[in-house]
Amino acid sequence: MTSPHFSSGDLIADRRADYARMFAESGEFAEAYEVMEQALEQVPTWAAGWFRLAEYAEKSGRKEAATAALEKVVALDPTDIFGAGLKLAVLGAAEAPATPPSSYVERLFDDYANRFDTALVERLDYTVPQTLARLVLQHVGDDARFGLVSDIGCGTGLFGVEIRAHAGRLEGFDLSAGMLAKAGEKAVYDHLARADLSLPAQTSGLFAAAGEARADLVSAADVLMYLGDLAEVFPSAARLVKPGGLFAFSVEDGGEGDAPLLRPSLRYAHPEAFIRRRMVENGFDLVALEKSVIRRDAGQPVHGLLFFARRQG
């Protein structure tokens, strides 16, 4: 949670919140909780403050207090820019939403854009762009050339860098303006635009400037875990790719179940069986599947599934 979202507008409350943060940074979460409560007495309608109070409550073992604070956040900010509804689901106090709030995902990646590449690649051993590109080229040939590659959820453009030499034209779409700006700095995309993949195809932004069935390859590298049940993204990909065209994407491995799982990371994990069902429903045939460790989180490996599929002709 960065400063543009965190200031209460009240000097005394902000100062107490800073004291609370210092306690938290020292691992003294009970003390942080008490000082943050004092800050909120000054500004009881401060949604970001209640979200931080929930964090301190959870880390000090006060689950009921954390739940109450998160419910306050949702009441104060129905757009749920902080993802409080997701946290409530993780705590077992609410049902997991079918998709995360777009406002939360957009804020998350706008805040993360300037440090995304360094954080993922250098610190978390993030490998999806390279592994997904290798999977594609293994099956179409290292000298393959795609007329148009559409990189949906392109982020800072890491997959674009990997596929650029094989694309006649490369377009990228993302919800986050910050991510699109960083992708633009890489100078590998011919077109970049904002799109919300949680929306139906006709309103998502994917077709605002160009028509359907235009892409030879659609890629979605490390984005589907932020889209919940994927009810809209598979139909959008099916409309975007040409008949006989290709769709390459990754998910976090959801194990043996048949429905997405919301993890404590606030990302969704998708079982293989669920993804296979979504592919069949939208006219995709599986070409290849690879299981891989896609990153590390809190020092632990995160297992993923990389799919390569073909749209039925």
Stockholm file with secondary structure:
# STOCKHOLM 1.0

chainA/1-313         MTSPHFSSGDLIADRRADYARMFAESGEFAEAYEVMEQALEQVPTWAAGWFRLAEYAEKSGRKEAATAALEKVVALDPTDIFGAGLKLAVLGAAEAPATPPSSYVERLFDDYANRFDTALVERLDYTVPQTLARLVLQHVGDDARFGLVSDIGCGTGLFGVEIRAHAGRLEGFDLSAGMLAKAGEKAVYDHLARADLSLPAQTSGLFAAAGEARADLVSAADVLMYLGDLAEVFPSAARLVKPGGLFAFSVEDGGEGDAPLLRPSLRYAHPEAFIRRRMVENGFDLVALEKSVIRRDAGQPVHGLLFFARRQG
#=GR chainA/1-313 SS CCHHHHCCSCHHHHHHHHHHHHHHHTTCHHHHHHHHHHHHHHCTTCHHHHHHHHHHHHHTTCHHHHHHHHHHHHHHCTTCTTCHHHHHHHTTSSCCCSSCCHHHHHHHHHHHGGGHHIIIIIISCCCHHHHHHHHHHHHHCTTCCEEEEEEETCTTSHHHHHHGGGEEEEEEEESCHHHHHHHHHTTCCSEEEECCTTSCHHHHSTTSSSCSSCEEEEEECSCGGGSTTCTTHHHHHHHHEEEEEEEEEEEEECTTCSSCEECTTSCEEECHHHHHHHHHHTTEEEEEEEEEEEEEETTEEEEEEEEEEEECC
#=GC SS_cons         CCHHHHCCSCHHHHHHHHHHHHHHHTTCHHHHHHHHHHHHHHCTTCHHHHHHHHHHHHHTTCHHHHHHHHHHHHHHCTTCTTCHHHHHHHTTSSCCCSSCCHHHHHHHHHHHGGGHHIIIIIISCCCHHHHHHHHHHHHHCTTCCEEEEEEETCTTSHHHHHHGGGEEEEEEEESCHHHHHHHHHTTCCSEEEECCTTSCHHHHSTTSSSCSSCEEEEEECSCGGGSTTCTTHHHHHHHHEEEEEEEEEEEEECTTCSSCEECTTSCEEECHHHHHHHHHHTTEEEEEEEEEEEEEETTEEEEEEEEEEEECC
//
